[in-house]
Structures are given as C-alpha cells and as structure tokens.
Amino acid sequence: MAEKKLLITGMSGLIGGIVRERLEGTYALSALNRSPVAGIECHQADIADLNAIQPAFEGVDVVVHLAANARGGATWEELLSPNIVGTYNVFEAARRAGVKRVIYASSGSTVSNCEREFPYGALTEGRYDEVPETWDKLDHQSLTRPSGLYGCTKVFGEALARHYSDTCDISMICLRIGAVTRENRPTQPRMFSVWCSHRDIAQMVEKCIEAPDSVRFAIFFAVSDNKWSYRDFSHAREVVGFEPQDAAEEHR
C-alpha cells in the first residue's frame, strides 16, 4: 500500500511539532506554513490566501489543520483572517484537490463557558470538596457554549466541517483539543480538568488519520484521562480506539 501523504498546516506550532514527531517516518509529511519548517517539504503561504495555498494540497490524502490564532484575548480583527477565512480556505482547497479527510483542530473553548455553572466551575477551580461523587460530562452531542471570540471561531469551524462532510466527498473530523502545554504537564489548577498530554494529542491525530472511511463526520474531545474532567472522550474511544496514556493527577 502506498504511503499516505499528509499535509499539516501550522507545523511550526507546539502541537504541529508534537504531531510531526509522532508521524514522521510513518507518513509522507509536508507542511503549509508561513515560515519554513526545517527538514520538511514546506509550502510557504498565508492560509488567508486561497490561491496561494492551493498548490500545497495537490496529491495529499489527509490534511491536519492546526494553523490558527489561539491567543487568549485576540480581537475579532486578529481572528478573522486565520480562524474564519483561513479555515474556509483550507477546507475548500482540500475539496478542490480531492483530499479524502481533513482533521480540524477545534478546541475545548467551544464549550468551556459551561465553567460558569456548577459543578464545572468547581472542577476547574480545584474546589473538589464541593463536587458530587458523579457529574454529567459533556460529549459530542452537548450544546456548544463558547468561551470568547476564539471559541466562537472554533464553533464556526465545526459547523463548516459539517457542511463539507454533508455536501462533498470528504471526511471531516473535529478535535476539541484540551490544554496542551510546552511543559507537558498541568501548569495551573484548571488544567487538572482539561489537560491533554503530548502523546495523547499525537495518538488522537494518528487514530483519526487511520479511522475507517465510514467516519464521515465526527467531533471528539481530546483530553488525557483526568480524574476531574468534565469532557467525555468515550466517543473517540468507541469510534477510533483512542485510549489516553496519561492523566493530570500523575503531576500532583
């Protein structure tokens, strides 16, 4: 069987580097990035320019779309080009090139304003003595409740992914990624609920690459096996076999 050709947008970012390390040598990797990526075939262009990025998609089997402005507090003007226009352009370029699957880096920010309510606020603030023995976790069918404009842009991306999966011959998988840190451990109390380790996010991406063709559209929470989590990853376990290897409590 021919080696799958993967295009990763935003490979120079933290998660891009983690995913590259996991996948290099298994797949034929290329990058779509504004800056060069050492040791990788890289098409340099801004995802806000559809015509400029289109050549990067030719002959590609799977796109892993990580490029975005993820800065907390970013303004609408700062988010519009990379997160709205850029996401449309990546999906459209993939469709035009006949790409079979796009894996979209969504975010837990699509739902994280639930933390305004009990018990989710208590879980993320570390007030564990107030938390009941069990609580309802959010899953792929839960209503979105985005945090900030950034979260809103990710809700848009998920809706756009659904549109493409419904109207085009392309599989779209959205990953609601938790808190991935350079230190590869929780660095604040909230992260003991929403943390995702380097090897868990890398595993999730690889599982999605290898998912059956029958997976036309899916939303998965990408988090580690955290004791105080409110995000349910069981759908990813059932559909693609995701099994987290790490847990935030290991870093207490």
Sequence and secondary structure as in RCSB ss.txt:
>XXXX:A:sequence
MAEKKLLITGMSGLIGGIVRERLEGTYALSALNRSPVAGIECHQADIADLNAIQPAFEGVDVVVHLAANARGGAT
WEELLSPNIVGTYNVFEAARRAGVKRVIYASSGSTVSNCEREFPYGALTEGRYDEVPETWDKLDHQSLTRPSGLY
GCTKVFGEALARHYSDTCDISMICLRIGAVTRENRPTQPRMFSVWCSHRDIAQMVEKCIEAPDSVRFAIFFAVSD
NKWSYRDFSHAREVVGFEPQDAAEEHR
>XXXX:A:secstr
    EEEEETTTSHHHHHHHHHHBTTBEEEEEESS  TTSEEEE  TT HHHHGGGGTT SEEEE      TT  
HHHHIIIIIIHHHHHHHHHHHHT SEEEEEEEGGGTGGGGGSTTHHHHHTT GGGS S    B TTS     HHH
HHHHHHHHHHHHHHHHHSS EEEEEEE B  TTSS  STTHHHHB  HHHHHHHHHHHHTS TT  EEEEEE   
 TT  B  HHHHHHH       GGGG 
